[in-house]
Amino acid sequence: MSAPDGSPVGSERSIGQLFASATTEMSALVHDEIALAKAQLKHDVKRGATSGGAFMAAGVVLVFSLPMLNFALAYGIRTWSGWNLAVCFLLSFAANVLLAGLLALIGVVFAKKAKKSKGPQKVASSMKETAGVLQNAKPHPRSELEGQVPDAKAIEAVARSSS
């Protein structure tokens, strides 16, 4: 088993190796958060496309079905009820408008779901939180002998105190 920088786990690593490892892990974290934001944005775009498709379907149904459905429905109502033909045509038109309204309502529901989605905002707040933690991180206190290289016991004590 080895650490992200390739050194064996349990062996003593230098400050440079520890810093390189932390930098690599931080870079991977940022890349993963960006990938998460892209995935959530893609999901929101799909919802928006579904909404647009429902609106388009409502328009297509209304435009292409009106002539044929109006005639068929109006003559069917007249045959069934014996009412005036003009009243029958108004009833068939009302049925088409009702269908188009239902499809438009479906489009509105999907549009609201896409608008309410907080995917990218969640990722942005997570990234801000990560940046805040890093900004507030304080370095470990230095030993009394600042000019000298710390020995292995001092490095091990610092490593234990940080975990």
Secondary structure, 3 states (H helix, E strand, C coil): CECCCCCECCCCCCHHHHHHHHHHHHHHHHHHHHHHHHHHHHHHHHHHHHHHHHHHHHHHHHHHHHHHHHHHHHHHHHHHHCCCHHHHHHHHHHHHHHHHHHHHHHHHHHHHHHHHCCHHHHHHHHHHHHHHHHHHCCCCCCCCCCCCCCCHHHHHHHHHHHC
